[in-house]
Amino acid sequence: MTFVVKQSALVAIDDEPPPRLIVDQPLAGPLAQGRVFIGYRAENLRLLPVFGEGALTVSPRVGHVHVTVDDAPWHFIDASGETIVVVGLEPGDHRVLVELADPIHRVIDRSLIRFRVPEQPAEHQHQ
């Protein structure tokens, strides 16, 4: 009998593979209604709200994402691993930059998502 040994989040990992960010295109249904729902996940890194120098030694490694909309001079941070939701964008072309970061906010990987928010019929606005 052969057993496949998987890594556990409860045991330190030697020689961890590099973290990787996977970001999906916005879901078509909500986007058609002017709402942006973007799924994402990280490989080889646990998304947790743990910050500071001390967290750099945690194994398996931890981190979070920075999310920037349309080249804004600011970003927000997410450590949930849940869908990113952006509402209130004007119709037209937009972009969302998602950056995978370590506990001291150094960017490890990034993905830029481009999409178009369609014009909304008057009866769908402000819902």
C-alpha positions, -999 to +999 in steps of 0.1 A: +000+000+000+013+035-009+005+066+010+009+101-003+022+124+024+007+159+023+020+190+041+001+202+072-005+237+083+004+224+117+040+214+109+069+236+098+079+230+062+115+227+051+123+242+017+089+257+011+081+263-026+076+299-036+042+315-030+020+320-060-011+342-065-040+331-087-066+357-095-098+350-115-115+374-139-146+391-124-178+370-123-198+378-154-233+379-138-225+405-111-203+425-135-233+428-159-251+446-130-221+469-123-207+449-093-172+434-095-166+401-078-130+388-081-120+354-067-084+348-057-062+323-038-026+318-028-005+287-032+022+279-007+011+307+016-017+310+042-037+341+040-040+354+076-041+388+093-006+383+108+018+412+104+053+423+115+089+410+114+082+381+138+057+366+113+084+363+087+096+331+105+062+314+106+061+281+087+041+274+067+044+310+056+017+336+060+007+367+041-021+388+027-030+407-004-030+444-013-058+455-036-055+487-057-084+499-080-076+520-111-041+531-100-054+548-068-027+562-046-039+539-018-048+502-015-067+481+009-055+449+025-073+416+026-063+384+045-095+365+043-090+346+010-126+355+002-139+371-029-128+407-035-159+429-040-158+464-056-190+483-061-197+519-073-174+520-102-185+542-131-192+524-164-161+519-185-127+503-184-112+495-150-083+475-135-077+459-102-041+451-091-039+423-066-005+419-049+004+389-027+025+403+002+045+390+032+038+401+068+059+432+063+041+442+031+068+432+006+051+422-026+058+385-036+035+381-066+010+402-085-019+400-110-035+429-129-071+422-139-087+444-166-125+446-172-153+468-184-183+479-163-212+482-187-237+510-187-267+503-165-303+509-174-318+536-152-340+511-133-308+492-121-289+522-109-284+526-071-295+491-062 
